[in-house]
Every structure is written in C-alpha cells, then in structure tokens.
C-alpha cells in the first residue's frame, strides 16, 4: 500500500475566508471553518519507547531501522516513528534490503522472514543445510542472490588440545552460503575447513567448557571487489574470503592477525559489522571487551592490503566513554558520516552520528530510565517508500495572524489493496492539527480528503514535522502502525490590519484596500520593501535609499490579500496586511 497526495489551501480568519484554487464553492468551503483540531503528542500515543534527539545543523536526514524490546521500528532523524510492529515473541536484525524489501529474524519461527514494501511476509528462511539458521545476518544482494549464515556443531575431544578440556565438548563452527533467487546453492564456506578453534580469542572463549562457540560470526557482507568480509566476535577478527575459491585472502585482528595497526595501539576486540566505506576504508564497531579499561567505539581504518597495514583514520566515541558489552553496529551515511548503534550499554545512548572528523553531531537516546537490552543492529536508509508524499519538501500555510488559522486540504489516495485507518496526527509544536473526525478508514484504491490546520500560538516562523499515523488493520493488530511525515511551515508576524505600523513608529500605508497604487509614508528608516502573497510567494521587492515617501505601482497584482514587509536598517521587520480590490 502507498498513498498519493493532492493539496490546496484555505485561509481561515475571524474576518474572512479566502479560497485559493481548490475548485470548491464558497458554501462547500465553509465546512472547513472549524474551531477545534486534533493534535496528539507522540509520547501520549505510542506504547513503545520514545526517543530524545540532540541534533545539529549537520544531522543527516534519513531513517533508522532496528528492533527494540518486542518491536520492529523505523524512526526518522527527528526520533519519530514511521513504522512499528509488535512482535510478542521478539525479533532481531530488522533491516532494509536493496530490492526494497525488509527482513528480520523471528524468534517464534527461528528463522528470517522477508517482507515486501507493504510489510507483508513473502518468504521464510529457517535452515542452512540440516542445521538452523544463524540470527546475526541475512542479506539480499543487488542481483537477487541471498547470503545466509548457519551453524556446524561437532563433538570434539578438547582434552587432546587444552588442559581441562571436555572429552565430549560440543564445538560450534559456522557456515555461510550464497543462494540464487531460486534458493539454489552457488557457494558455501565452512569455518572448519579454514579456521581452527584454537584461533579463538582467549578473552572471549573458554576452551574448557562443555559448549564452545569458537567463531561467533555476526556479519558477512560483500567487499567492493566482490569478495566477502566476515566479522567474527569470538575471533576478534575481520576475515576476507575469496568468493570463488573460498580461500582466506587475509585476517585482520585476533590471534592470527596479519596487519600492523598504525596510530592504534589497542586494535579492536569482539567486533561487529565490518563494512567497506565508499572511500575504500573499512569501518567496524569495536565492542572493546578486551580493552583495559573496557570501552566501545566505532573505528575507521585505511587498509593497505599488500603492505598489510591498518591506519586508524577516525575514532567515534561517546563522551564520557561508554561500554557496550554485547551487540552494536556501524553504518555509512552520506557525506562520509558514520552512525553507531551502541547495542547494550550502561549509558542512555542508542544511536550516534559522527562527522568525518569523528565528532558526534547527533545523539538519539531512549527516553527511559530503564537500562534494557537494546538493538542488535542499526541500519540506515535515505528514503522511506511506504507512502508517497507531496512533491514539495515543505507545505506552506503562509502568513497567519495569531488568533486566526489556515487549513491545508490534502487528498490521501490509497494506492494499495489493503485498507488503512488514519487514527492520529502527532505534532510536538502544538500548532498544527487535523480537523477531521478520527479514526477514518481508507479502503484499498480509495481516497479521502483531510484538512490540516495551522493555528499559531505566538509570533514568528515555524517549520515542524507532523505525522499522519495509520493502522493497517485496526481489528486484527492494534500495534502495527505506519506513518507519513509532512514538513509544515507557517508564519505569524506582527501584522497591522489598519495600515498603521504595528509598533507605532509612524509608518503609514494607504489606501487599504487599494487598487493600483499604494503610498507608504515615513519610510526614511526603511531599507527594503517586500510584498508577499498570502501563500508566501514573493511578488515584489525594492530598496530604499532614504526617501520619506514611496509610491508603489502594483497594477499587475491580482485581487486578494497581501503582506507588505518593511525591513529597517536596524534589523527590525514589520508587516502590514493589505487587500487589493477587484
């Protein structure tokens, strides 16, 4: 399901009702003169955790996917949800895929489920050979192939290898496969053929226990040259594997490290999510279980594969430093930024964005004092395609005086086959709302007009994200929500309706209403005059070199309402509402 949009604008005022190119008669338009509007704060609506965002002008716009508690979720960079679905039995590793689908590991089925762009389940993966699938990674490649992780558990007499080893120890190796779109096997790699359990990081693995997880893979991705990059927590290693022969190209980190680390005396410990960045470097999340003192960070290395050197380029840390004992991830953002998901840590950090210098520019925290297991992985996408929003980046209500309001009519078109129920609009600014009675169900293929209202509570400009919240089936699953975000803009200047300057400093604009000419007196301190349409379009602008009276010839303006803006040399801006007659 997706939604299309059409929009038109109404200005509601205590004095007049202005209808602009909406194709409605005045009588029909009158139905939008409402005194009340529906506006709900997000923290009064949602049942899953809320987020606090500390952002900057450098914050990257986009969307983050993750699982948290028993929810799958997509939030934007404002910290507001665009999608969530409750999974009572729990889930892991909710991600978007290159073909527009989504995937997550469902505890209930012990496998990965694939959902289409409408969040409908289309496929299931539960087995790798005769064993279960590993919950840490599932990838759909751009060519439609699949990458799946699995286990290969074997009984080993560990007393032959280590003092105190168990005679019948169960040792878990790993296997990963590449499958074609028909799930036919193209490639298989087994750790038992290439990496010994004796290579495990002694800080992470006790080889004397009954059950031994000696490699513990948590990510497998394609490198830029088409080979594989494997990240293994219990090896403390990133391994490059030839996609054709299966041979190991190199090993970085851990007991069998082949690289010299430059500018980094620690290296990394128990890592997650190694990726190749667009600049050719490798980034990963360093949990730091073996560091002293323990601390976690994101790191970027410039890799020289022939010389086998890893030069530390960027280190991404919280201040003060935090420690994530388990989980965690790193992902690439536009502009050479990085986003770190902090996994389970002792602080409140959940997601942090870092610039190219390693400076934190955005922090998204959980609005809760409870410290609980957080997300296994954070992934990023620059577009959320479930809804089609208006072409304009921002929908502008124009100038509205405090005490008045304006209404933007938006037509929702359900382009899918399933019904969707609009049940709330959320806006933290408390200046925008919806005047329709809710809930409203829009059938598949149907449409519905909603009326968004701007009612300024003070003087000044405002640009605010608002969210239309939908349930896909109110009767079946009350905790399956999708939303679309609109950026709404309005301005409430200090405006005179009498033609006199609102500050009482002497300016006089007349006549009002006017026909072709407007005379502005006492203009010697005015530097610039601008005429705006009521929708915010600049219609006219001129400078003033000190004249005390100016005559404006505006015979080309259409009849209607206009805002005359006067900018003084000392920085003050003043406004007068003017009416041009027919």
N, C-alpha and C positions, 0 to 999 in steps of 0.2 A: 504494500500500500504506500502511496505517496500523495502529497497534496500540492495542488497548483493554486495560484493566487491571482486575484484582481483587486484593485483598490480605487477608492475615490474619497474625496474629502468634504466634510461638513464642518462649518464653524457654528458652535452653539454659544449664544450670548444672552445676557439678560435683556439686550436691546434688539437684537436682530438674529435672523437665521440665514446664513449665506450658503448657498448650494453651488458647488463648483463641479461641472462636467460629470455628473453622476447619472444622468438620464432619468432621474426621479422627479415626479411632480412635487410642488410645494406641499400638497396635502400628504403625499406619501412620505416626504422627508420629515414631516412633523413627528412621525412615530419615533424619531431618534432623539427627541428633546426629553431626556431622562434626567432626573435629579440624582440618582444613585448609580453606582457602578460596583462591580465585583472585583476585588483585588485581594489576593491571599499571599501572605509571606511564605517563602519556601519552608521555613522551619515550623510553620503551623500545618503544613500539608504532608510532607514526606515522612515515612516511617523509617527509612534507612539513614545512615549517618549523614550529618551536614558538614560542610567544609568552610573553612575560613581561608581567604586568599589574601596574601600580601604580594602585590604586583608592582610593576614599574612600567614606564613607557616602552621598555624593550620587551615586555612579555609577548611571547609568541602566541598568536591566535590559533586555536585548534581544539582538538577533542582528545580526551584520555579515556582509555578502556581498561577495566580491571574488574576483579571480583573482590568483594569485601563482605565479611560476615557471610550471610546466605544470599547475597545479591550479585547479579551481573549488573554492571553500571557503565554508562558513558556520561562524562561530565565535560563541560567546556572550560575554557581558561578563566571564566568568572567563578567556577566552582559549582555551577548549577547543573542539575541532571537533564540530559536529553533522552536518556533511556535508562530504565532499570527493570529488572525482572527478579522476583524472589525465587530462589531455588532452595526449597526447605532442607534438602539433604546436603547442600553445599556444592561448591564448584571451584575450579581452579583455572587459571590461564585463559581468561577471556580475551580474545584478540580479533582484529580485523584481518582479512586475507586479501591478496592482490586482486582477486576476481570479484570483490565486493561482498563476499560472504563473511560470516563470523564463525568462530569456533570456540568451544570451551570444553573442559573436562568435567563430566558429571559424575559425582561420587556415587549416585544411585545406580548408574549403569556401568561404572568402572571403565568408561571409555570417553572418547571425544565425540561431541555432537557438532555437526555443521549446520548453520542456519543461513538462509538466504537473506537478501537485503531487507525483507519484511519480517525477519526474525522467526521464520517458520523453519522447523527442523527438516532437513533434506537428506542427511546422511549420518552414519554412525561408524566409528572405528573403535573396536574393542580388543582386537587380537593382533599380535605380531608373532608369526609362526604359531606355535602351540601355547605361547605364554601371553600374559596380559600386556596391555599397552602401558607405557610409562606416561605419567600425568604431566611431565615437565615441558613437553614440547610437541607441537603439531604444526606443520607448515604446508600450505598450498603454494606451489611455485607459480611463476607467471605463465609457464607453459601448461599449467593444469596438473602437473605431477604432484604427488604427496610425499612428505617426509614424515616418518613415524618412528618413535623410539619404543624399544621393548626391553625385556629382561631375558637373561640367560643364566639361570641359577644352577649351580653344580655342587655336589658334595665333594669336599676336599679334606684330606688328612693334613690339617695345618700343623700337627705336631712334627711333621717332616720338614717344616720351614721355619717355625718360630718356637722358642721355648714357651711352654704353656699353651700351645695351640691345641684346639679340639680335634679329636680324631675324625669326627663326622661333622665338620663345620659346613654350613650352607653359605656358599660364596656367590654373591650376585654380580655377574658381569652384565654387559649391555649389548644390545644390537640395534642398529638403525637401518631402515630400508627406504629406498626411493621406489615409489609405485607410479605407474602411469595412470591416466584418468579412469581407466577401467579396472584399477587396483591390481594390475599385473606387475610382478616383481621385475624391476630393472636393475637394482643394485642392492647389495646387502653387505654390511660391515659388522664384524663381531669383535668385541674387545678382547676376548680370549685368544684370538689369533695374533694380536698385535701388542697388547699391554699386559704386563704381569701384575698380579695383585700385590706383589712386593714393591711396586712403584707407588702405592698409595701414600698419601701424606700422613706420617705418623701422628701428627697433631689431630688429624680428623678421623683416623681409622685405627681401631684396636684389633689387631690380627689374632688375638687370643679369645675373642668372643665366639659364641655359637653361630650367630648370623653376621656375616660380613658384607657390607656394601662398599666394595673397594674403589668404585669409579664414580658413582652417583652423577650421571650426566644431567645437565639442566638446560642446555640449549644446543641446537645444531642448525647452522644457517649456511647458505651459500656464500662463499667468498667472491670477491669481484672477478677473479679469474675462473670461476665456475667450479672450484673445488669446495670442500667442506671445512667449516670451522666448528670444532666441538669444544664446548666448555664443560669441564668436569670438576665438581666441587671437592670430591674426596681425593682427587689427584692434585688439587690446586694448580690446574694446568689448562692451557688452551692448546689444542692439537689441530694441526692442519692435515687433512686427509685427501689423497688423490681420488677424484671422483670416478676415474676409470679403473685404476689398478687396486685401489684400496690401501695402498702403501702410505705410511706416515711420511709427510713432507718435512715437518718439524714439530718440536714440542717446546712450548714456552711456559716456564714456571714449574713448580713442583720438584720432585726428587730427580727427574730426568731432564731438567731444564737445559736447553741448548743456547740460551741467549744471555748476553751481557746486558744488565739493566743500567742505564745511564741516567743520572740525576734522581735515582730512586733506589735507596739502599734497602728498602723493605721488599720490593717486588709485590706480589699480591697473594692473598690467602683465601681459600674457599670461595672462588669467584662465581659470578653469574653473568650470563648474557653477553658474551663477547661478540662484537659486531665490527664489520669493516665500514668506516665512515666514508662519505663522498670524497674527502681529501686524501684518501688512501691509508690513513692511520687506523689503528684498532683501539676501540674503547670497550671497557668492561666495568662491571660493578664488583668492587673488591670488598667482600664482607669483613675481612680482616680478623677472622677468628684466631689466627696465629700471630697477630701483631702484639707488640707489647709497648704501651698499653693497647688494649683492644679498641679499634675504631674502624669505621667503614667510610668508603669514599668511592666516587667514580673516577676513573683514570683514563687518560688517552695517551697512547704510545705511538711514536713514529717508528715503524718497523722496517728494518733493513734485512731482508730475508737471506741475502747472500752472506753478508757480514755477520748475521745473527746478533744484531743489536736492537735493543728496545729503549728508545729515548723518551723519557717522561715529558710530555708536552703540556698536559693540563691535569690538574687535580681538583676534583669537585667535592667539597666538604661542607658540612654544616658548621656553624659557629654558635656555641661550642660544639666540638666534635660529638658525633653520635655513633652508636654501635648497633648494627643490625646482625643479630646472631644467625638468623636464617632468612631465606628469601631475599628479594631485592632484584633490581634490574636497571638497565640503562638503555636509552633510545636516542636516535638522532633527530634533531629538529631543524627546520630551515635556518639559514644564517649561521651555520656552524655552531648552533647551540646544542646543548645536551640536556636531557631530562632524566633525573634519577628517581626511581621508585625505591623507597627506603625499607620496604619489606616489614619485618617485625623488628622494631627498635624500641629503645627505652624512652624516646622523646616523642613529641607530638607530630614530627614531620612525616608527611605522607608522600608528597611529590615536590621536587625542587627543580627549577630550571636554572641553568648556568650559561653564561655567555662565553664567547670564545677565549676570554682570559681566565675562565674558571670562577668568575664572580657570580654569586647567587642573585638572580634578579626576580625570581618568583618563588613563593613558597605556598603550597596548599596543605593545610593541616586539617585534621579531623576535629570537629567541634564537639569534643567529648573528653572528660577527664579519665575515662576508662582506657587502659592500655590493653589492647587486644591484638591478636594476630591479624596482620593487615594483608596486603595483596602480594601474591606470588610474583606478579609481573605487571608493569605498567607499559602499555603500548600507546602509540600516538597516531592520529590521522588528521589530515588538514581539512577534510570535508566530511560532513555527516549527511548522507544522501537519503535518509528516510523520508524527509519532507522536501518539497521544492518550495523555496521561499521567494518573495518578490525579487525582481532584478536589482532594485535599489539596495545599496548597503544599509541605508537608514531611511525610515519612513518619517517624514517631517510634518508635524502638525502646524508649523508656522508660529506666528506671534499670537499669544492669547493672554489677555489681562487676568491678573489674579482675581478670582471670584467668578470668571467665566470658564468655559471649557470648549474643546473641539472634539469632533468624533471622526475617526477614520474608518470607513466601511471596507472590509476585506472579505472577499468571497473565497471560501475554502472549497476546493474540489477534491473529493476522494478519488484518486486515480487507481485505487486497488479494488479488490473484490470483497474484502472483509469490512465490516462496519467498524467505526471508531467513535468513541464517545468523548467529546470535549467536556471536561469536568472542572477545570480551574484555569485561571490566569495568575501567574506569580510575578510580582514586581516589588523589589525591595525599596524602590524610591517612593512608593505610595502615591505617585502622581498619575499613574496610568492604570486603566482598568477596562473591564468589558461590561457592556450594558445589557447584553442578552441574558435571559434566564438560563441557568445551567442546572443539570447536565443536558447536552444536546448530542444526539446520536446522528452521525452522518453515514448513510448506507454506502456500500461499495458502488462506485460510479456516480454517487450523488454529490450535491453541492449545498453549501449553506453560507449565508452572509452573516458575519459577525461585525459588531460595532465596537471599536476600540476608542476609549475616551482619554483625553489629556485634560486634567484639572490641576493647574499649577497651584502649589501651596505657598509660593514665595516668588521673589524677583530673581531672574537670571536664566541662563541657558541650562538645558539638561539633555543628556544623551544616556539612555538607560536600556539595558537588555530586559525584555519581558518574555515570558514563556507561556505558550499555549500547551496545556497538558491534556493528553488523551489516554484513555484506557482502550486497549484493543478489544476486550470483551468484558464488560462490567460484571456480568453474571458468573463468568467462569473463573476469572483470575483478577482479583481486585488489586494485585500488586504487580501488574505488568503494564508499565507506563512508558509512553514515548512523548516527546515534546518537540516543538519547534521554537526556535529563538527568533525574535524580531528586535532589531535595534530601533527604538523610537526616540524621536527628538522633538523638543518643543522649546519655546522661549517665552518668558513672561517679563517683558521690560516694564519700566516705569513709564506709563503712557498717559498723555493728556487727551481727553476727548473734546476739549473746548477750544483747541487751537492755541492755548496759552502754555508756556513752558511749565512742566510739572514741578520743577524746583523753584519756580517763582523768580527766575533771574532775568526776566524781561523779554525773552523771545516771543514773537507774535507771528502766527501763521494764519493767513486768511485769503480768501473766504473758505469756509468749511461748512457744507460741501462746496466743491469747486467744479468748474467746467474745463477751461483750457489753461488758465493762468493761476499761479499761487504766488502771493507776495509774502516774503519772510523778512521781518524787521528785527533790528537789534542783533545783527549777525556778525559784528566786528570781531568777536572772540571765537567764532566757528571756523574750523579748518576744512571740514569735509561735510557735504550733504549727500545722503543716500536715500533713495526711495525703494522700498521693498514691497513686493506683493504680499498678500496675506498668507501665502504658502511658503514664503521665504525666498522668492526669486528676486534677484537684484534687477530693478527696472531702470535705474538712473543713478549716476554719481557725478559730482562735480566738486572741485576745490574752491576755496575762498581765500583771497589774498588780503582781506581786511575790510571788505565792503560792509557798510552798516545796513544795507537793504538789498535784497536779491529778489528778482522776479523770475520764477520758473515757468517756462512754457511747456506744458505737458498735454498738449492736444492729442498726442499719439496714444496716451494711456486709455485702456478700455474702462468703462464704468465699473465701479466696485470699490472695495476697501483697500487702503494702502497704509503702510507705516513709513513716516518720514523720520529718518535718523539724522541727528546732528552730533558731530564729533568735535569737541572743543580741543583747543591747543593744550589744555592742561590734563587731557586724558578722559574727561567726563563724556559719557554718551547719553543722549536724551532722545526721546521718541514722542511723536505725535501721531495719533490715528486720524487719517483723513479719508474723506469719501468723495469720489468723483461721480457726479451725476450723469445721467444719460443725455 
